[in-house]
Amino acid sequence: MNRLFYPAVFHKEESGYWISFPDFPECFTEGDDMQQAYERAVDALGLAIVSRKEEKEEIPNPTEVTKLKEEDGMVVIIGVDMVAYQKKHNSRAVKKTLSIPEWLNEEAMEMGVNFSQVLQEALLNKLNM
């Protein structure tokens, strides 16, 4: 679940656009022009998905565009790269406790290995990122 795509409805007003997401009724945003509205829609969608994950709520499947009947707005597909979103908005460090054999620890310490860096690199490799 790296890149997700969902339909959004862009509603034109005198001062710009407001955006709603049929699959995330709690999610709204706005922008002064189409570019700003689109960029904010990407961030809003990322936040909605992360919030649902944190609350252990269902992440819905995207509604098919052909099933949307929006007469007061235009449907735009919004894509969000969840890895990039998480890196941008949630990169605080968390402490992890782990166990390794004593001999391995001693060898690594003698070589000046940065354990945090090695673990991060290994996790990124393991997750194919």
C-alpha positions as CSV (number, residue, x, y, z in Angstrom):
1,M,0.0,0.0,0.0
2,N,2.4,2.6,-1.2
3,R,0.5,4.8,-3.7
4,L,-3.2,5.1,-3.3
5,F,-5.7,6.8,-5.6
6,Y,-9.1,8.1,-4.6
7,P,-11.7,10.3,-6.3
8,A,-12.2,13.8,-4.9
9,V,-14.9,16.3,-5.9
10,F,-13.7,19.9,-6.6
11,H,-16.4,22.4,-6.0
12,K,-15.8,25.8,-7.7
13,E,-16.6,29.0,-5.7
14,E,-15.8,32.7,-6.3
15,S,-12.8,32.5,-4.1
16,G,-11.4,29.2,-5.2
17,Y,-12.3,25.5,-4.6
18,W,-13.4,23.4,-1.8
19,I,-12.8,19.7,-2.0
20,S,-14.6,16.6,-0.6
21,F,-13.8,12.9,-0.7
22,P,-16.8,10.5,-1.3
23,D,-14.9,7.7,0.4
24,F,-13.8,9.8,3.4
25,P,-16.8,11.9,4.5
26,E,-14.8,13.4,7.3
27,C,-12.2,14.8,4.9
28,F,-12.4,18.3,3.4
29,T,-9.9,21.0,2.2
30,E,-9.8,24.1,0.1
31,G,-7.5,26.1,-2.2
32,D,-7.4,29.5,-3.8
33,D,-6.7,28.0,-7.3
34,M,-6.7,24.6,-8.9
35,Q,-3.0,23.9,-8.2
36,Q,-3.2,24.8,-4.5
37,A,-6.5,22.9,-4.1
38,Y,-4.9,19.8,-5.7
39,E,-1.8,20.0,-3.4
40,R,-4.0,20.4,-0.4
41,A,-6.2,17.5,-1.5
42,V,-3.1,15.2,-1.6
43,D,-2.2,16.2,2.0
44,A,-5.8,15.9,3.2
45,L,-6.1,12.4,1.7
46,G,-2.8,11.3,3.3
47,L,-4.0,12.6,6.7
48,A,-7.4,10.9,6.4
49,I,-5.7,7.5,5.6
50,V,-3.1,7.9,8.4
51,S,-5.8,8.9,10.9
52,R,-7.9,5.9,10.0
53,K,-4.9,3.6,10.3
54,E,-4.1,5.0,13.7
55,E,-7.7,4.6,14.9
56,K,-7.7,1.0,13.4
57,E,-10.6,2.0,11.2
58,E,-11.3,0.6,7.8
59,I,-9.5,2.1,4.8
60,P,-12.2,1.9,2.1
61,N,-11.7,0.8,-1.5
62,P,-11.9,3.7,-3.9
63,T,-15.3,4.4,-5.4
64,E,-15.4,3.9,-9.1
65,V,-15.6,7.3,-10.8
66,T,-18.5,6.0,-13.0
67,K,-20.6,5.6,-9.9
68,L,-20.2,9.2,-8.8
69,K,-23.0,11.6,-9.7
70,E,-21.6,15.0,-8.8
71,E,-23.6,17.8,-10.5
72,D,-22.1,20.7,-8.5
73,G,-18.4,19.8,-8.9
74,M,-15.8,18.0,-11.0
75,V,-14.3,14.6,-10.0
76,V,-10.5,14.5,-9.9
77,I,-8.5,11.5,-9.0
78,I,-6.0,12.2,-6.2
79,G,-3.0,10.0,-5.7
80,V,-0.9,10.0,-2.5
81,D,2.4,8.2,-2.0
82,M,2.0,7.1,1.6
83,V,5.7,6.5,2.1
84,A,6.6,10.0,1.0
85,Y,3.7,11.4,3.0
86,Q,4.9,9.6,6.2
87,K,8.4,10.7,5.6
88,K,7.2,14.3,5.3
89,H,4.8,14.3,8.2
90,N,5.8,11.6,10.6
91,S,9.6,11.2,10.7
92,R,10.1,11.6,14.5
93,A,12.5,9.0,15.9
94,V,11.1,6.2,18.1
95,K,13.2,4.2,20.5
96,K,13.3,0.4,19.8
97,T,14.9,-2.2,22.1
98,L,16.4,-5.2,20.4
99,S,18.7,-8.1,21.2
100,I,21.8,-9.3,19.4
101,P,24.5,-11.7,20.4
102,E,27.2,-10.2,22.6
103,W,30.0,-11.2,20.2
104,L,28.3,-9.4,17.4
105,N,27.8,-6.3,19.5
106,E,31.5,-6.2,20.4
107,E,32.6,-6.6,16.8
108,A,30.2,-3.8,15.7
109,M,31.3,-1.5,18.5
110,E,35.0,-2.0,17.6
111,M,34.2,-1.0,14.0
112,G,32.2,2.1,15.1
113,V,28.9,0.8,13.6
114,N,25.9,3.2,13.9
115,F,23.2,0.7,15.0
116,S,20.3,3.0,14.3
117,Q,21.6,3.7,10.7
118,V,22.1,0.0,10.1
119,L,18.7,-0.9,11.3
120,Q,17.0,1.8,9.3
121,E,18.9,0.7,6.1
122,A,18.0,-2.9,6.7
123,L,14.3,-2.1,7.3
124,L,14.1,0.0,4.1
125,N,15.8,-2.8,2.2
126,K,13.5,-5.4,3.7
127,L,10.4,-3.3,2.9
128,N,11.7,-2.7,-0.7
129,M,11.7,1.1,-0.2
